[in-house]
Every structure is written in C-alpha cells, then in structure tokens.
Amino acid sequence: MQTVAPLRREPDLIGRTAERSRLARAVQEARTGPARLLVLGETGIGRSSLLATAVDDARQQGFRVLAGSGTSLPGCALLRRLVTPLMSVADRLPDSLRTPLHGLVSGTDDAAVRDPGTLHGAVSSLVREAARDRPLALVIDDVQSAGQGSLDLLAFLGHRLTSEHILLLFAARGLLPPEQLDTDLPVHHVGPLSVTEATVLLARQPSPPRGWIRGEILRHAGGNPRAVIELAHSAAGGDHRPRQGFGLTVPARIRRAHTARIEELPAKTRRVLLVAAAAEDRGDLQAVLSAAGADLADCGPAEDAALITIVGHRICFRDPTVRLACYSDASEHDRRQAHRALAAFPSHDAGRRAWHLANAAEEPGEDVALLLETAAAVACRQGRHVEAAGALERAADCTSDAGRSARRCARAALLAARGGHHAWCRQLWERVRDLTGDPALLGVATAAAGQHLPLHEPASASVLPIGRLLDSGLQDRGVAMALASAAGMAALVTGDAAMRAALAGIVERAESLPVRTALGDELCPGPADAAVAASVRSIGDPGGWQRTQDADPGLHEPQSGRAELIRLLSVGTASWMADGPTVASGYLRRAVQLLREDNAVGAHPFAFVMLLDALADCGLWREAAAVQAEATDVAAAGGLPVLGRAVAAQGIALQVLRGDVAAAQQALATLDPWSNRAEDDNPMVRCLVHRAAGRVHAAAGDHALACRHYLAMFGPDGEPEHFAWSYRAVAELARSAAKANRHGPALRVLHRVRRSAGSAPSAHRAVLIDRAAALLAVDDEHAVESALHAAATGHTGGERPHDQAVAMVDYADWLRARRRFVDARPLLRAAHDTFARIGATHDAGIARELLRATGVSLRGTVEGFALLTPQQQFIAKLAAQGLSNRAIADRLVLSPRTVGSHLYQIYPKLGVVSRRQLPDVISE
C-alpha cells in the first residue's frame, strides 16, 4: 500500500453497518470499473474511521491505495503528494506528459497555474496507466480543506473516468458537498449513532461514567462518537449528581475549538445561539428567535462562521460540541434568562415549560422540585425514562424532607432501571435505603434493582432481602408482587435452591396483602398479578405450570398498558420453564417488542436469554442471531458482564448449529470457559458457557473434550449445577460420552438428572432422559430401539426441529450399524431435509455422508429436488408413490415415453439410479 498521509481512526468502530456496506460496495464496483463516492458528516461523526475501514478493505482486495487528508495542504500540495508515489510508471507516458509531471513533483514548475489543462491531462494519464497494473484507490479525507488546484484535478478525474479500475473516495465535513467537486458525485451522509450504539461506545471507555451523568452525556452528545468520548473523559472521577442546566463539565478542548468564533459574533447572534442551545433539539426556529428577541437575519453571522445551519424550521448546530460550547461559555445569569424566555413561549408542552422554569430558578427548593416532577412525568409518558429519572433525582436534591426525597429517589430508581441504567438504579436504591425505613419505598427501589442484580453481580450478592421487607410491615400488594418477581428472577438466574423453595411462600404473602397504591401499580398493575404469581411459582415448580394454565385460562387474555408487558414476560417465562419454546418465544418476542417501543429494552435483561434459547430450540436461527446481537449491545450498554457472557455463549452455540464451527472456535477462545474469570460466573452462565464449548468440540470431532465440558454442567456426584439449564445438555453429553467411551461419568449424571426430574417431568425432559439412556446402553437392544424411536418421533408438531433431526440421525446410525439400511434411509432423508431447511449446514453434511453409507448418493437431497422443474417434481413424487409410467402419463395427459424421458433426467439430479430409490430421497 502507498500511503500519502495516515487517516485517523477510532480503535473500535461501533455500528455503522449501512456505511460500511456502502463503502464495501464502492470498493467492489471499482474492481470492474470506475467508482466514486463522497462521504459527508459533521465533525467527530466518524468519517475518518470509515475511510480507514475502506482502505483496509481495498488493500485486502489487492488495490494500490493512495490515502491522505486535504487539511493544511494549500494549492497543489495534495496533488503533489498523490502524484509522487505513481511516478514509477511515468516512463510509460510520452515526453509531453512526463514534463509537467516532473515539474509538479519537484516543485520547480508551477504548471497548475500556468497550464492547468495540460497538467490535468498528464495526471489523468498517469492515474490510468497505474490502474493498468492493479486497481487503484484514491482516498482523501477532509477534501473540503484541499487547495483549489487539487480540487480542480479531482473534479477533472471524476469526469474523465470511463472503464478504469479506479476508486475515488472522498470525505468532507458538513451537510453539503464542496462546491468545487462534481455536482453529480454520489454522496453518502453519515448520521449519528443510535442510542444503543452510543451507549455501547460510552460503556467501552476506560472509566465509563455511571448514574445520571451517563444519560446526560448520551443526550448531549447526540450520537456523535467524538463528543461521547470526550465528554466521558471529562466526566471521569467527577461529581455525577444531577445539576442545573446541562449539568456537564464541557472539556476545555471543546470550548477552545469554538470560543474564538463565538466571541467574534454580534451580541444578538450570541444570544440566539445560547437560546437555541438551551432549547436543545426541541425548540423550533420561531420559538428560539422570539425568546432571544431576534430575527432571522441575526442567524446569518453564525451560519457564515459554520456554527449553525437553518434546516426547515429549526436551528441545527454543526455538531453537538458547538451547542455545548455556546451554553457553557455563557454566564449563569444569561443561561437562566434564556430558560425563562423559553418557558414563556406558548407552544411548549407542560413538561418542557416546567423544565425550563426549574433551570431558570436561582435557588433550589420544593417549588423547583415540583417543577422537575412535572417535567419527569411528561418525559416518562414520552418514553424518555433516563431523562425523567435524572429530573426526579435532581428533585430529590431540592428538598430537605427525607421522606419526599426518598419517594423521588425510589421512582427515579424505577425509571433508571426501565432505561437500562442498572448501576445508577443501584446507587438510587442505596440512597433510598439511607434516607428512609419505609418498607413501601424500600420495596419499590429493591424491586427496581432486583430485575438486574443477579445479572450484574456474583450470585452471593444477588440474594435480595425480600422476606425482611415483607416482615417489616409492607402492605402494598403491587410492590410485594414486584418483589416476588425479583425474587423469582434471582432464583432463576442463580439457581439457588433455597430461594426457589421460598418462592411459593413469598407469592402467597404478596397475594394476601390488601392495599394497592399508584406507586405499586406502576411496578405491577393489578391485572398482571395472576401472571406474575404463576411465573414465580413455575420457577419454584416448573411442572406446576400446566396445572396453573388449566385452572386460570385468563392468563392468556391480553391486558392493556404496562399490565400487558408484565403478563407477556411472566407467561413467557412460565412457558419457557415448562419446556414450551414455541409458546415462550411468541410471548417473549412480543414482550421485547413492547420494551423496544417504550425505549426500555434494557429493563428486563434476562428475557433475552430465555428468548434466545426458545428461538434456537424452534429453529428460528436468523431471528435468534438478531436477538443475540441486540442482547450483546444491551449487556455492554448496561454494564452487565454476566449477561454479556451468557448471550456470548448462546451466540457460540448458535454458530455451531448453523454450521460455522470455525467462527465458533474463535469466539470460544475469547470466552475461555476455564479462565479465572469463568470461576466467578454464576451457575447459569457456567452451564451456558460449557454447553457452548461442548458443542464446539463435538462438532470438531473431539468428543472427549466435549464430554469434559458437558460434565462441567454437573457436580462431581452428577448433581445438576443449575436446575433449568444442566439437564438440557444430557443427551448431548450421552452422545459424546458414547463416542469417547466415557459411559461411567455420563451414567452417573443421567441417574441424578432422572431423580431430579421427579415423577412427572415435562415431555421434552422425559424424551431427553430416555434418549440419553439409549445412547449409553450397551445391552437390551429392544429397549434401546424403543427409546431411540420415541426420541426420533417424540417432538410433536416439529416444535424442536433440530433436536428431532439429531434424534433421527442417532436412531438411523444405530440401525445402520446393524445393517438395517432400508429402515435408516427415511430417517436420514427426513433429518437431512430438516437440517437443510433450518440452515444446519454442518449437520446436513453429516446426514448426507450417512445417506451415502446406506447406498443413497450425495445428490439425494432437498437441493437436488429443487433443481427439478415443477412438472419433474410432480412426476418424481408420483413415481415415488409407486405409479407406473403409464399411470403417470394418464394423470398428466402425457405419453409414457415422455414420462420415461423425464425420469431419465430426474434420476441423476436426485442421485439415484432407479425408481425404487425415489421414496428414500423425496418427502411426501
């Protein structure tokens, strides 16, 4: 690679899927002809990092890359830097073209000024000649800052390219292309990061801020990556309690970058900028001008200074750092005046008016606290939970009454948890605990924290003081039901036997409480009580869910508002506990969608783990991959390392199922199941990690190591490590143990799993146990065949297609070992068809090889059948049913000879040699 000047890049490019795809497409286009693209975006948005990824992509595809920046390169300086590395091919050009090129490179002849046309032609010829050897990429960042001579040449090149393998890739600051470039140049605008992406970026900083300040950084950075990074660095180690105004310490670098230009503006223009900054992104142009006592002409100097742009009826700052500088440079008196003027504008809603009045107050007090509560209520209704929580915590600081302060902190904790800010929720919980002994308020804060504490901290710190709160006089039924839900979640995540045993008693006590309050209903509305109780009981007794459904069919009746979200989560959890992945995935999918619509996707993190497992069981792997990616972001954004390892393990297991074993092996090396870090995992995560590792090694053929990982999901005596996760791998353990000749440990585990399942296990658990027993058995062939047959046919309705297909392969392999090829073929064919349909490429390959071993060719597959025309498919199906050529001809109004000709073409496509083999390769 030839590099003119290094491009700046961020160490980890987060998000930007559309942008990277567009750049990759431009590189691909340049392999067959010329390609041009201009990337536009505000300062700090990530243009340089995106160009750096394009440079890497072009280099990997064999391009000769000339990359650089137009910053501080006047005149033809950039042009000179571009031409110099290409002079090795200048000898191929005529003297008339080499002369101006040598003059340009040496700097002794200003040909660009004297005869720009000749120089442009010479450079164009040089670039074309260099592209003959291999594709050429010219990548220029900050092209708007390049000298006029260089810009003229780049425009000339863009017009002259016809069939050359040349990529012209430019990046410029701003919303509009530089005037000197082609007006028809393809443009891609780089927008801000999504809220989730910005949150992930913030969480990856060296000292990521927690609490209210994190939400403020995300809000004021506006999705600008550089703003997120710099504000995070400035907030490290500071006071993170809510404050008046923006409440952020604006880094000196940001202020220095803009202060000089701001101070040069007229006084009225500066006031317009201050009012626009105070309005954030919610004030329209008329409101800002009216509050500033200005008119549209007063915006002109700021536009000329490239600080703002008028877009429609809004004032848009060039980037978020300009807005921060405009606000932080003003005096406190001027800021309060700006907020007071905005509050007086009639078009503002009650929440914005209250927020501006609170920021206009000179001293905090109960009147300010009431204004902030009003602003929080409006923000909450609009799904701005983090902003609402910040307003409530600030309101709590405005009053000296401990009871009022505790109530506001408790509600703030609830909203912080809803916004996915779990560390902040924990801080607010601790504040409530320090402020009051009121069991209702302590219950609200504890319930808010309880949905995530088991995923945020080691199991030993996750046992919540539920019983103590109930014993202390708690009367609010809604709060108590929310606490019961939190206790159930802690028991499910940690697998703690004592907590599971206590769940039924906790639910009974909660159901007996007579009082309902507004705060309790915000946690758990009355219509959701039955679903919550059923969910918690199912964690203590998974087998009792079916009895509960039969006794209360109203659990499946839709509710409204928050009650419906809680019902979906609760019934989805209970269905998952009862081994019903189809029902569970339906409920949990709808619940997660409601959380997305409410901007509260991080409020119930364990829902992702259950949804992922249910989707994987149902064979919905593409959807599962999308959910896994979203859950990974939620874990990173919420600072939930336990959740991150759990969904990473599920992602690895999913990669194995989809046949990407190499990628799974690479990901497993990062997860490292035997590391010191893994020792801190709770039982749920340990089981997920070791199951994923077992699948990876089994797929790679190392069944001894796979067996070791599966055994790690159980204790030394075979006791399950986790009541809900360990047993799921018992058939996989038996499969690997049989292949590795480690029957003893696996049989010990099987005995314990059978005992822990009780007298009435779920149908799925019973099938897994019987299948494992059959795989480990060495005698009593009749019983073994009966169990294998039951497993191969026992997943009714195709609820677990992959499990059933694997069971078919196990049974067919057992039959094949006894030379019962005719019996094995239909099982292998059906298994292969299932694997091919759900995308299990690795397992489909195994089924094909086993089919070949029974005498059916590799082409006897779903893919081969798809190669047939519709008429040939119909003929093949009729022939597989036993119809003769004449019978088929009569049905299709064809001649028997024509049918025979079709069959002659069908056989090789299906990999068979006669019609007797057709039933083995064609599904009815």
DRENDOPA-200164 format. One line per field, with one value per residue (C-alpha): residue in one letter; x, y, z. Coordinates in steps of 0.05 Angstrom, whole numbers, plus 5000, padded with zeros to 4 digits. Each point is the difference from the previous one (the first is absolute). Last residue first. Layout:
<sites>
kolfi [A ...]
X [X ...]
Y [Y ...]
Z [Z ...]
</sites>
This chain:
<sites>
kolfi [E S I V D P L Q R R S V V G L K P Y I Q Y L H S G V T R P S L V L R D A I A R N S L G Q A A L K A I F Q Q Q P T L L A F G E V T G R L S V G T A R L L E R A I G A D H T A G I R A F T D H A A R L L P R A D V F R R R A R L W D A Y D V M A V A Q D H P R E G G T H G T A A A H L A S E V A H E D D V A L L A A A R D I L V A R H A S P A S G A S R R V R H L V R L A P G H R N A K A A S R A L E A V A R Y S W A F H E P E G D P G F M A L Y H R C A L A H D G A A A H V R G A A R H V L C R V M P N D D E A R N S W P D L T A L A Q Q A A A V D G R L V Q L A I G Q A A V A R G L V P L G G A A A V D T A E A Q V A A A E R W L G C D A L A D L L M V F A F P H A G V A N D E R L L Q V A R R L Y G S A V T P G D A M W S A T G V S L L R I L E A R G S Q P E H L G P D A D Q T R Q W G G P D G I S R V S A A V A A D A P G P C L E D G L A T R V P L S E A R E V I G A L A A R M A A D G T V L A A M G A A S A L A M A V G R D Q L G S D L L R G I P L V S A S A P E H L P L H Q G A A A T A V G L L A P D G T L D R V R E W L Q R C W A H H G G R A A L L A A R A C R R A S R G A D S T C D A A R E L A G A A E V H R G Q R C A V A A A T E L L L A V D E G P E E A A N A L H W A R R G A D H S P F A A L A R H A Q R R D H E S A D S Y C A L R V T P D R F C I R H G V I T I L A A D E A P G C D A L D A G A A S L V A Q L D G R D E A A A A V L L V R R T K A P L E E I R A T H A R R I R A P V T L G F G Q R P R H D G G A A S H A L E I V A R P N G G A H R L I E G R I W G R P P S P Q R A L L V T A E T V S L P G V H H V P L D T D L Q E P P L L G R A A F L L L I H E S T L R H G L F A L L D L S G Q G A S Q V D D I V L A L P R D R A A E R V L S S V A G H L T G P D R V A A D D T G S V L G H L P T R L S D P L R D A V S M L P T V L R R L L A C G P L S T G S G A L V R F G Q Q R A D D V A T A L L S S R G I G T E G L V L L R A P G T R A E Q V A R A L R S R E A T R G I L D P E R R L P A V T Q M]
X [4115 5074 5043 5069 4985 4934 5038 5046 4954 4994 5071 5070 4998 5038 4940 5025 5025 4931 4958 5025 4984 4935 4981 5014 4958 4942 5007 5000 4937 4965 4972 4931 5026 4959 5003 5075 5010 4960 5040 5067 4979 4977 5038 4994 5072 4977 4946 5049 5051 4946 4978 5072 5012 4939 5024 5070 5053 5060 4962 5000 5075 5004 4951 5049 5016 5061 5047 4980 4958 5033 4996 5070 4978 4943 5049 5042 4939 4978 5069 4997 4931 5029 5053 4950 4947 4961 4929 4977 5065 5001 4927 5011 5061 4961 4944 5050 5037 4936 4976 5067 5009 4945 5026 5071 4988 5073 5003 5046 4952 4943 5039 5021 4927 4979 5054 4984 4927 5016 5042 4940 4954 5047 5006 4925 4981 4926 4992 4927 5015 5072 4995 5015 5075 5000 4948 5039 5064 4964 4968 5065 5037 4945 5003 5076 5005 5076 5052 4958 5031 4963 4936 5005 5013 4938 4958 5024 4991 4930 4980 5026 4959 4936 5008 5018 4946 5032 5059 5048 5054 5004 5007 5053 5038 5000 5020 5059 5026 4989 5041 5057 5002 4988 5064 5013 5014 4944 4952 5020 4989 4928 4985 5023 4958 4940 5012 5010 4932 5006 5050 4960 4938 5023 5070 5063 4964 5022 5047 5040 5057 4950 4967 5009 5074 4981 4980 5069 5037 4956 5018 5073 4992 4954 5053 4967 4998 4924 5009 5052 4955 4938 5037 5026 4929 4976 5058 4984 4925 5010 5050 4955 4941 5043 5028 5065 5058 5040 4993 5045 5054 4998 4973 4942 5043 4950 5052 5022 4926 4991 5055 4971 4931 5027 5031 4937 4954 4950 4937 4994 5073 4988 4939 5042 5049 4944 4972 5069 5004 4929 5022 5067 4967 4945 5054 5038 4940 5025 4933 5026 5044 4945 4947 5047 5011 4925 4989 5051 4968 4931 5024 5033 4936 4960 5046 4998 4926 5011 4949 5052 5043 4941 4985 5072 5005 4934 5022 5066 4968 4947 5058 5013 4933 5008 5052 4949 4965 4992 4924 4994 5061 4969 4936 5041 5035 4932 4975 5061 4993 4929 5012 5068 4968 4942 5048 5052 4954 5047 4960 5051 4994 4924 5007 5048 4955 4940 5037 5031 4934 4961 5050 4994 4924 4995 5042 4946 4941 4985 4997 4967 5049 5001 4924 5005 5009 4994 5025 5057 5020 4999 5045 5048 5008 5057 5047 4993 5040 5009 4928 4977 5033 4966 4932 5003 5021 4944 4948 5023 5000 4930 5020 5056 5071 5052 4957 4944 5042 5013 4926 4982 4967 4987 4972 5062 4983 5029 5068 5001 4981 5053 5055 4979 5003 5068 5036 5021 5029 5040 5028 5018 5040 5000 5034 4961 4934 5003 5017 4943 4951 5022 4990 4930 4984 5024 4955 4942 5017 5001 4933 4971 5019 4997 5074 5004 5073 4990 4988 5063 5041 4973 5022 5071 5029 5049 5042 5065 5020 4980 5053 4977 4965 4957 4971 4993 4959 4927 5011 5022 4929 4971 5049 4984 4925 5007 5042 4944 4946 5042 5010 5067 5024 5058 5059 4960 4973 5070 5024 4943 5020 5071 4974 4956 5061 5037 4940 4990 4955 4948 4948 5052 5011 4924 4991 5060 4972 4935 5038 5041 4937 4970 5065 5004 4929 5013 5066 4970 5057 4978 5037 5044 4939 4980 5068 4987 4932 5027 5054 4949 4957 5059 5016 4927 4989 4942 4952 4958 5064 5022 4932 5004 5073 4984 4944 5047 5052 4949 4982 5074 5008 4944 5029 5066 5061 5023 5006 4944 5007 5018 4935 4961 5030 4982 4929 4990 5028 4953 4938 5008 5033 4959 4986 5072 5009 5043 5049 5010 5013 5049 5039 5000 5026 5057 5016 5006 5043 5048 5007 5060 4967 4939 5035 5054 4949 4964 5065 5018 4935 5019 4986 4943 4932 4951 4931 4941 5028 5074 5037 5073 5044 5073 5029 5022 4955 4942 5015 5004 4933 4958 4986 4966 4946 4975 5019 4969 5034 4935 4966 5059 5002 4924 4997 5058 4971 5023 5006 5071 5033 4958 5059 5045 4951 4995 5076 5008 4947 5034 5067 4966 4972 5068 5035 5047 5075 4991 4970 5058 5051 4961 4993 5060 5021 4934 5006 5072 4981 4953 4928 4984 4928 4939 4963 4961 4997 5034 4988 5052 5061 5055 5064 5046 4993 4952 5052 5018 4927 4987 5059 4978 4926 5017 5047 4947 4944 4934 4970 5057 4951 4953 5053 5042 4938 4980 5069 4999 4939 5035 5064 5059 5043 5073 5041 4943 4963 4935 4996 5007 4945 4955 5013 4981 4936 4980 5013 5064 4994 4994 5052 4973 5018 5010 5008 5035 4951 5017 5073 5048 5017 4937 5018 4943 4945 4986 5067 5071 5027 5020 5025 5005 5022 5006 5035 4994 4997 4938 4979 5035 5006 4948 5024 5072 4982 4965 5062 5044 4959 5001 5076 5009 4950 5038 4972 4957 4934 5035 5002 5020 5026 5001 5027 4993 5035 4985 5061 5052 4956 4979 5069 4990 4932 5028 5058 4953 4956 5061 5024 4931 4993 5069 4985 4934 5031 5050 5036 4966 5003 5067 5034 5069 5055 4957 5037 4936 4963 5058 5010 4926 5001 5058 4972 4939 5036 5054 4950 4979 5029 5056 4947 4988 5048 4971 4939 5024 5012 4932 4958 5047 5006 4924 4995 5050 4967 4974 4997 5008 4979 4946 4991 5011 5033 4993 5031 4982 5023 4943 5010 4935 5030 5025 4931 4968 5053 4991 4925 5007 5044 4948 4949 5047 5011 4926 4985 4949 5054 4986 4935 4990 5009 5030 5012 5001 5028 5009 5035 4994 4999 5041 4977 4929 5025 5034 4936 4960 5046 4990 4924 5002 5045 4951 4939 5032 5026 4996 5061 5068 5052 5068 4974 5035 5042 5027 5074 5031 5017 4999 5021 4978]
Y [4264 5012 4975 4967 4931 4993 5010 4940 4949 5048 4983 5029 5052 5065 5046 5039 4935 4967 5059 5003 4926 5011 5055 4956 4944 5048 5022 4927 4987 5055 5059 5018 5010 4946 4953 5009 4985 4936 4982 5012 4957 5029 4977 5061 5019 5002 5049 5044 4998 5019 5059 5024 4992 5044 5054 4998 4962 5034 5008 4924 5000 5053 4960 4943 4936 5032 4966 4932 4951 4933 5000 5031 5056 5016 5003 5050 5042 5000 5025 5055 5021 5004 5050 5040 5009 5052 4986 4968 4963 4968 4980 4969 4964 4971 4977 4967 4969 4972 4974 4966 4964 4948 4979 4999 4951 4980 4997 5061 5032 4993 5034 5055 5008 5008 5052 5036 5002 5027 5054 5017 5004 5046 5044 5004 5017 5017 4955 4988 4946 4989 4925 4968 4993 4997 4945 4960 5007 4977 4940 4982 5000 4959 4947 5001 4979 5012 5055 5060 5070 5025 4968 5033 5067 4991 4982 5061 5047 4973 5008 5071 5017 4969 5039 4960 4967 4953 5043 5032 5003 4923 4994 5054 4965 4933 5032 5035 4934 4968 5056 4989 4925 5000 5035 4962 5064 4986 4979 5059 5048 4976 4993 5072 5025 4962 5031 5071 5027 4969 5053 5062 5003 4969 5028 4963 4933 4946 4950 4984 5045 5055 5011 5050 4984 4931 5033 5032 4935 4964 5051 4988 4925 5012 5037 4995 5074 5001 4967 5052 5059 4967 4988 5071 5027 4954 5022 5074 4991 4958 5048 5058 4969 4977 5069 5019 5019 4938 5022 5060 4954 4967 4930 5021 5047 5050 5026 4931 4982 5055 4970 4930 5026 5035 4935 4960 5042 4944 5036 4958 5016 5074 4996 4968 5057 5052 4966 5005 5074 5008 4974 5036 5067 4987 4989 5061 5046 5071 5023 5020 4939 4952 5035 4999 4925 4991 5035 4955 4938 5023 5006 4931 4970 5029 4965 4937 4987 4925 4996 4982 5059 5047 4974 5007 5070 5020 4973 5038 5063 5001 5000 5074 5027 5076 5004 5006 5058 5049 4987 4973 4956 4973 4985 4961 4962 4979 4978 4955 4974 4977 4967 4971 4968 4969 4968 4983 4962 4967 5017 5052 5033 5002 5031 5053 5017 5004 5049 5043 5004 5016 5053 5034 4994 5031 5059 5022 4955 4927 4940 4935 4942 5001 4998 4924 4995 4929 4966 5050 4988 4925 5006 5046 4952 4960 5058 5004 5056 5036 4983 5033 5065 4999 4982 5056 5050 4978 5005 5069 5030 5030 5036 5040 4981 5055 5060 4967 5002 5075 5013 4962 4932 4974 4932 4954 4926 4992 5024 4950 4943 5021 5002 4931 4969 5031 4974 4933 5035 5046 4941 4963 5058 4992 5068 5026 4966 5015 5073 5005 4970 5047 5059 4975 4993 5071 5024 4963 5034 5069 4989 4971 5060 4980 4995 4992 4982 4925 5010 5041 4949 4944 5037 5017 4984 4944 5027 5013 4927 4988 5046 5069 5030 4944 4983 5075 5012 4991 5011 5073 5024 4952 5025 5073 4988 4956 5053 5050 4953 4977 5071 4998 5063 5041 4952 4943 5049 5023 4928 4986 5062 4974 4932 5034 5038 4935 4972 5055 4959 5054 4961 4992 5076 5009 4956 5031 5069 4979 4978 5064 5042 4962 5005 5075 5009 4960 5034 5070 5048 5008 5017 4938 4955 5045 4987 4926 5009 5040 4947 4944 5037 5009 4927 4980 5041 4955 5059 4985 5000 5068 5030 4973 5022 5072 5002 4972 5052 5056 4970 4998 5072 5021 4956 5038 5013 5073 5045 4966 5003 4927 4981 5047 4967 4930 5022 5030 4937 4955 5043 5002 5059 5038 5060 5026 5025 4940 5018 5069 4972 4950 5054 5045 4944 4989 5074 5003 4937 5033 4974 4959 4935 5009 5019 4948 4944 5020 5000 4932 4970 5011 5053 5025 4994 5057 4975 5020 4970 4990 5062 4982 5016 5013 5007 5072 5023 4965 5034 5068 4987 4980 5073 5008 4951 5045 5013 5009 4936 4967 5020 4975 4933 4990 5017 4953 4939 4979 4926 4985 5034 5061 5025 4994 5039 5053 5006 5002 5054 5039 4996 5026 5058 5018 4999 4942 5003 4966 4939 4992 5004 4953 4943 4954 5027 4978 4930 4994 5026 4942 5019 4980 4978 5018 5025 5050 4989 4940 4925 4962 4975 5037 4986 4941 4992 5053 5033 4933 4982 5068 4989 4930 5016 5064 4961 4949 5050 4966 5064 5011 5039 4942 4947 5041 5018 4927 4982 5058 4971 4939 4970 5028 4952 5002 4972 5011 4938 5017 5066 4965 4950 5058 5035 4936 4992 5072 4995 5030 5066 5005 4989 5027 4961 5040 4979 5056 5034 5071 4985 5031 5074 5017 4955 4951 5020 4976 5016 4972 4964 4929 4976 4933 4997 4927 4981 4937 5039 4996 5073 5049 5070 5038 4976 5015 5072 5010 4972 5047 5061 4981 4993 5069 5032 4976 4945 5018 4974 4933 4987 4928 4977 4928 4988 4925 4965 4931 4963 5008 5038 5047 5033 5018 5031 5041 5025 5018 5040 5034 5021 5024 5041 5029 5021 5033 5035 5039 5054 4992 4925 5000 5033 4975 4988 4962 4935 4960 5052 5011 4925 4994 5058 4967 4928 5018 5030 4947 4945 4954 4932 5033 5029 4930 5010 5071 4972 5012 5074 5015 4999 5041 5052 5005 5010 5058 5030 5063 4994 4936 5016 4945 4963 4932 4938 4932 4973 4926 4949 4951 4925 4982 5003 5071 5022 4974 5032 5067 4994 4989 5062 5040 4981 5022 5066 5013 4984 5053 5043 5061 4993 4953 4989 4941 5012 4939 4983 4934 4984 4930 4926 4999 5071 4976 4954 5058 5042 4942 4994 5075 4992 4939 5037 5058 4956 4960 5062 4968 5008 5012 4979 5035 5065 5020 5056 4991 4997 5042 4984 4926 4951 4929]
Z [5017 5005 4943 5009 5027 4964 4934 5010 4967 4940 4979 4998 5054 5011 4997 4939 4969 5006 4975 4928 4985 5039 4951 4941 5030 5009 4927 4978 5041 4960 5038 5026 5071 5033 4940 4994 5075 4993 4937 5034 5059 5066 5063 5045 4981 4927 5018 5039 4942 4949 5043 5009 4925 4986 5048 4969 5038 5032 5066 5006 4998 5055 5044 4995 4963 4969 5049 4974 5040 5016 5076 5006 4953 5047 5057 4961 4984 5073 5021 4948 5025 5070 4978 4958 5054 4960 5024 4934 4986 5070 4993 4931 5027 5058 4954 4953 5058 5031 4932 4988 5066 4992 4931 5027 5057 5000 5076 5003 4951 5050 5055 4951 4981 5072 5014 4935 5017 5070 4966 4956 5060 5037 4939 4988 5072 4994 4939 5016 5050 5022 5016 4932 5003 5076 5001 4949 5040 5063 4966 4967 5066 5034 4945 5000 5073 5005 4995 5021 4998 4939 5025 5068 4968 4956 5060 5040 4941 4986 5073 5000 4939 5027 5064 5062 5043 5051 5016 4951 5055 5001 4925 5000 5056 4964 4934 5034 5026 4932 4968 5049 4985 4925 4981 4935 4960 4950 5056 5043 4941 4989 5074 5013 4942 5029 5069 4974 5018 5070 5021 4983 5043 5067 4995 5020 4991 5049 4967 5063 4978 4983 4933 4944 5001 4973 4934 4996 5012 4950 4946 5016 4989 4941 4959 4932 4984 5009 5068 5018 4983 5032 5065 5002 4992 5055 5043 4991 5011 5062 5030 4985 5037 5058 5014 4967 5046 4981 4927 5015 5023 4931 4985 4955 4957 4969 4952 4978 4993 4948 4956 5007 4982 4939 4976 5016 4956 4990 5020 5064 5016 4991 5046 5055 4992 5005 5062 5032 4982 5028 5068 4999 4988 5051 5052 4977 5009 4991 4973 4932 4991 5022 4957 4941 5007 5008 4933 4965 5032 4978 4928 5004 5029 4942 4951 5042 5004 5010 5056 5051 4979 5006 5070 5024 4972 5032 5067 4999 4973 5055 5049 4985 5023 5000 4945 4943 5034 4943 5006 4929 5012 5065 4962 4949 5055 5028 4932 4990 5071 4989 4933 5021 5062 4961 4950 5052 5048 5048 5063 5022 4932 5007 5069 4975 4940 5046 5045 4945 4961 5063 5021 4932 5001 5069 4976 4952 4986 5013 4953 5024 5006 5076 4997 4991 5076 5027 4936 4994 5072 4992 4939 5038 5059 4969 5004 5077 5032 4933 4982 5065 4980 4932 5027 5051 4947 4954 5055 5021 4930 5004 5065 4970 5022 5008 4980 5039 5063 4991 4988 5063 5014 5070 5020 5004 4994 4930 5024 5057 4954 4950 5053 5025 4931 4987 5062 4970 4940 5045 5038 4935 4971 4924 4995 4940 5017 5074 4988 4950 5049 5054 4953 4982 5074 5011 4944 5033 5067 4968 4967 5065 5042 5073 5020 5075 5013 4989 4926 4995 5038 4955 4937 5023 4932 4988 4942 5037 5007 4927 4974 4974 4941 4974 5068 5014 4937 5015 5074 4994 4986 5051 5053 4985 5004 5062 5036 4985 5026 5060 5025 5035 4966 4973 5001 4967 4949 4983 4993 4951 4962 4993 4976 4949 4975 4991 4963 4948 4954 4990 5041 5054 5002 5001 5062 5034 4987 5032 5062 4999 4998 5058 5040 4990 5022 5063 5014 4997 4983 4928 4936 5000 4989 4942 4968 5009 4968 4941 4988 5001 4949 4954 5005 4988 4937 4977 4986 5062 5041 4973 5018 5072 5007 4979 5052 5053 4981 5011 5068 5019 4980 5046 5055 4997 4958 4993 4938 4961 4924 4995 5035 4955 4939 5024 5019 4931 4967 5039 4991 4925 4965 4948 5046 5006 5072 5019 4944 5030 5069 4972 4964 5061 5043 4950 4999 5076 5001 4952 4929 4977 5022 4956 4935 5012 5010 4937 4960 5030 4974 4926 4948 5043 4968 5007 4981 4956 4936 5009 5022 5009 5059 5019 4930 5013 4943 5033 5067 4965 4965 5061 5017 4933 5022 5055 5072 5069 5023 5023 4934 4958 5037 4998 4926 4982 5036 5069 5016 4979 5060 5019 5043 4939 4957 5054 5004 4924 4993 5056 4963 4938 5038 5029 4932 4987 5014 5068 4967 4951 5055 5046 4949 5005 5068 5031 4972 5024 5068 5010 5017 5072 4994 5041 4938 5040 5075 5031 5005 5042 4962 5037 4961 4995 4924 4974 4954 4969 4988 4968 4953 4980 4989 4962 4955 4985 4984 5019 5027 5048 5045 5013 5006 5048 5041 5005 5026 5048 5036 5024 4974 4961 4960 5023 4942 4949 4975 5036 4962 4933 5020 5020 4934 4963 5040 4990 4926 4973 4964 4924 4946 4934 4938 4936 4927 4961 4953 5022 4988 5049 5006 5040 5058 5012 5049 5071 5030 5003 4939 4982 4933 4965 4927 4982 4935 4958 4934 4956 4991 5046 4970 5041 5068 4981 4984 5067 5035 4960 5017 5073 4999 4969 5048 5061 5044 5060 4972 4987 5074 4985 4932 4976 4930 4986 4943 4971 4974 4946 4952 5056 4999 4926 5014 5057 4958 4942 5047 5030 4931 4977 5063 4990 4929 5020 5060 4956 5039 5067 5004 4965 5059 4978 5051 5050 4984 4995 4959 4951 4992 4983 4952 4961 5001 4958 4940 5007 4986 5057 5018 5039 5048 5030 5059 5007 5036 5071 4983 4968 5063 5042 4944 4994 5075 4995 4939 5033 5075 5041 5071 5002 4934 5033 4973 4967 4937 4997 4950 5002 5012 5033 5070 4985 4978 5064 5045 4963 5007 5075 5004 4962 5054 5055 4965 4993 5073 5022 5033 4957 4961 4942 4925 4963 4926 4954 4932 4964 4934 4971 5018 5064 5015 5012 5056 5035 4995 5027 5060 5013 4998 5046 5049 5002 5009 5056 5036 5069 5043 4968 5051 5005 4969 4936 4973 4929 4990 4945 4927 5011 4947 5016]
</sites>
